[in-house]
Amino acid sequence: MASRVDVKDLQTLVVREPFKFTKGCPTLQIDMSSHNSPFSNMYKYGSLLYDLENAPGQLSPITDTATELRLINRMIALMKENDAPAEQYTRLGLREGMHEAELQCQHDKFREGQQP
């Protein structure tokens, strides 16, 4: 039978404190770093933004660093409002106060297939 998570990954899970939205229920932290899942290494996809209003076919990605930084900062604010765990920021390569040079370095690593 196919499964989303291997039993060996579940053997190392850790029970964590609840989030604001889990109504007092604890959560499970499962280390997926060695798991061959499309969710375990999002860096391999790089970073792509599209203006869906002006380019609904997603053929022309936005390459404006200032726009990307503005959206990154907004996403960080929304993640904070929604009690996102610290690991999620790391997994997505997000850090508060990012600047253009740091973002460009991430882009270069994406193109080289490396984790930033």
C-alpha positions in Angstrom: 0.0 0.0 0.0 1.3 3.4 -0.9 1.6 6.0 1.9 2.4 9.7 2.1 4.8 9.2 5.0 7.1 6.3 5.6 6.9 4.5 9.0 10.6 5.3 9.7 9.7 9.1 9.4 6.9 8.6 11.9 9.2 6.9 14.4 11.1 10.2 15.0 8.1 12.5 15.2 7.9 15.0 18.0 4.7 16.3 19.7 4.7 20.1 19.7 2.7 22.8 21.4 -0.6 23.8 19.8 -0.9 26.6 17.3 -3.5 29.3 17.9 -5.8 27.6 15.3 -5.6 24.0 16.7 -8.0 24.7 19.6 -5.6 23.5 22.2 -4.6 20.3 20.4 -0.9 19.6 20.1 0.6 19.1 16.7 3.1 16.6 15.3 6.4 17.7 13.9 7.7 15.2 11.3 11.2 15.5 9.8 10.6 15.2 6.1 14.1 16.4 5.1 15.1 12.9 3.9 11.7 12.1 2.4 11.6 12.0 -1.4 8.4 14.1 -1.6 7.6 17.1 -3.8 7.1 19.0 -0.5 10.5 18.2 1.0 12.6 20.4 -1.2 10.8 23.4 -2.7 14.1 25.0 -3.7 14.3 22.8 -6.8 11.4 24.8 -8.2 13.0 28.2 -7.7 11.0 31.3 -7.4 8.4 32.3 -10.0 5.8 35.1 -9.8 3.2 35.8 -12.4 0.8 38.7 -13.1 -2.3 36.6 -13.6 -4.4 39.6 -14.6 -2.0 40.7 -17.5 -0.6 37.2 -18.3 -3.1 34.6 -17.4 -1.2 31.9 -19.3 1.8 32.3 -16.9 4.2 32.6 -19.8 6.1 35.7 -18.6 7.3 35.6 -15.0 7.8 38.8 -13.1 11.5 39.4 -12.6 11.3 42.6 -10.5 13.2 42.2 -7.3 11.5 45.1 -5.5 8.1 43.5 -6.3 9.3 40.1 -5.0 10.7 41.6 -1.8 7.4 43.4 -1.2 5.4 40.2 -1.6 7.9 38.2 0.5 7.5 40.8 3.3 3.7 40.6 3.0 3.8 36.7 3.1 6.0 36.8 6.2 3.5 39.1 7.9 0.6 36.8 6.9 2.6 33.8 8.2 3.1 35.5 11.5 -0.6 36.3 11.8 -1.4 32.7 11.2 1.2 31.3 13.7 3.4 29.6 11.1 6.2 27.5 12.7 9.9 28.7 12.4 10.7 25.7 10.2 8.3 26.9 7.5 10.2 30.1 7.1 13.4 28.1 6.7 11.8 25.7 4.2 10.6 28.5 2.1 13.9 30.5 2.3 12.2 33.5 4.0 13.8 35.9 6.4 12.5 39.1 7.7 14.5 42.1 6.5 15.8 40.4 3.3 17.5 42.7 0.9 18.0 42.6 -2.9 21.5 41.2 -2.8 20.3 38.3 -0.5 17.4 37.6 -2.8 19.6 37.7 -5.9 21.9 35.1 -4.2 18.9 32.9 -3.6 18.0 33.2 -7.3 21.5 32.3 -8.4 21.4 29.2 -6.1 18.0 28.2 -7.5 19.4 28.3 -11.0 22.4 26.1 -9.9 20.0 23.6 -8.3 21.2 24.3 -4.8 19.4 25.0 -1.6 19.9 28.6 -0.6 
